[in-house]
Amino acid sequence: MPFRFLEDITRADVAVEVVAETVEELFAGAAEALLQIQIEDIESVQRRKRQTVKVSHDQMDLLLYRFLQELIFLKDSERLLLRPERVTITSNAHGNQLEATLSGEPLDPARHTQGVDAKAVTLHRFEVLQTPAGWKATIVFDI
């Protein structure tokens, strides 16, 4: 599992630490962590529908923030539960661009046992770091 829940950061929200060798794996792990907060068994989410998400930002941490906020928006507006299939991040003089292919299906209360509803990503203790071993992110979700 590329993420772990951090119980000592907050009591009213959910904090997660994600570690990965590449920045793309970090973003995919963060998306999986978000889904795990909301659905007890993410394996119950069938890959019936594909969705492409594109976001950009100059800073890598805020690129992750925008990506996770987009996943929350799709869950809230279309009731879509999405898992990453492919994440591509490119950087150039104009900043960082992310294109992610995700798949999943609409929330089905009969099949998806719900956890808690993530309403937003907070900036409290939010960080993305490149380390000698790869990448690490700390994320706090408002629930």
Residue, then its C-alpha position, 0 to 999 in steps of 0.5 A: m500500500p503506497f499510503r498510510f493514515l496519519e492519526d496524530i495530525t487531526r481529529a476532525d479530518v483525515a490525514v494521509e502520507v503517500v510515498a512513491e518512487t515517481v511523482e506519477e505514482l505519488f499522484a496515483g497513490a493519493a487518488e487511491a487514498l482518497l477513494q479508500i477514505q470514501i469507500e471501505d472496499i475500493e476493489s468493489v469499484q468496477r472499472r466501467k467508465r473511463q474519465t480523463v482529468k487534466v490540470s496544470h499548475d506551476q508548483m507540484d504541490l498545488l498540481l496535486y491539490r488541483f488533481l484531488q479537488e477535481l476527483i472530489f468534484l467528480k464524486d460530488s457532481e456526477r457521483l463517480l468513484l474513480r481509480p487511476e489507470r495512468v498518470t502523466i506529468t510533464s513540466n516545461a517553461h509554462g509549468n506542470q501539466l497532469e493528464a490522468t486516465l481514471s476508471g470507475e463507476p457511479l456510487d452504488p450504495a447497494r455495492h459500495t460500503q461508504g466510509v466518510d465523505a471527503k469534502a475537500v483537500t485542505l492546505h493544513r500541513f499539505e506538502v509534496l517533497q522530493t526525497p532521495a528515495g522518491w516522492k512523499a506527500t502529506i495530505v489532510f482531507d476535510i470530511 
